[in-house]
């Protein structure tokens, strides 16, 4: 399956990912370059790293098309992602995490699906995360679906692509209410904005290096409580911004 010929901005957040982010960037660049005439441009949102992440990205930028947005202080996952998305200018804006768990071989299918959708969201099949993270996601999804008309298989999957023309509508209001669970919020906002949404399965791999910097077991209870409160704040905001409606979801 070939990629549509177009420009794609790929956003990646990075916090202490110096051991693996260069390999992630190179791997994705090689797949896109080999698969089509599409041009790929990386926007790396570095978020207060204390390792050599900045230096690694700067070295990679000598041979790869990388724009670095760097912060000396930690601002959090969601804020870093939002800053990267808002900096994107290409007709299609994609997102991957910088830890290597997204498989670049799925990227052609993600972009191909954009021909008939405003937003394409991957679902991890299977998901290679710790059991406690998967359990938290399942429980959270039950509450989430009671509050929002989102029927995605994996609303927190960090592998997606969206038309840049739709991005401002999704990020209207006060995005970033879920400080660590941004993709739950993003997909609720996309539903409220009435985007045409498609899903595709994607391979989810083990991390290239290190461990998760956010979802350690000791932090799970606090994050869960914070996210539940934020869901209700998000619902209030979306009701004020949009007329009630259902997400148009094209399963694929």
Buried (B, 14 or more C-beta within 10 A) or exposed (E): EEBBEBEBBBBBBBBBBBBBBBBBBBBBBEBBEEBBEBBBBBBBBBBBBEEBBBEBBBEBBEEBBBBBBBBEEBBBBBBBBBBBBBBBEBBBBBBBBBBBBBBBEBBBBBBBBBEEBBBBBBBBBEBEBBEEBBEBBEEBBEBBEEBBBBBBBBBBBBBBBBBBEBBEBBBBBEBBBBBBBBBBBBBBBBBBBBBBBBBBBBBBEEBBBBEEBBBEEEEBEEBBEBBBEBBEEBBEBBEEBBEEEEBBBEEE
